[in-house]
Amino acid sequence: MDPVLGGGLLMLCGWLCRLLHIWVASRTELRRTEMQQQGLSERVRHLPPGSRLLERPGSVEVVTGAQPAELRRG
């Protein structure tokens, strides 16, 4: 095989592997985000009205149902 052709094919294979890696990593991140949202939805669904849920890592604050009096004044 011609060295130039072999080098070109090797570069193409490297580029395709990198592209595949980026695609798999982005799909994994998307799936992780979906799972986190699903978990948050499940936790909120089981809370009584007026409850407050704080999550530090995602900086999420959820208040369910009717708001307590101290939240309405603020």
Residue, then its C-alpha position, 0 to 999 in steps of 0.5 A: m500500500d502506498p504510504v500516503l494512502g495508508g497515512g490518509l486512511l489512518m487519519l480518517c480512522g482517527w477522525l471517525c473514532r474521535l467523532l464517534h467518541i464525541w457522539v457517545a459522550s453527548r448521548t451519555e450526558l443527555r441520558r444522565t440529564e434525563m435520568q436526573q429530571q425523572g428522579l426529581s419529578e418522582r421525588v416532587r410527585h410524592l411531596p405534600p402540597g406546600s413542600r419545599l425541595l432544595e437540591r444543592p448540586g443542581s441548584v434546584e428549588v421546587v415549591t409544590g402546591a399552595q405556597p406557605a404564608e411566609l413565601r407569599r409575603g416575600 
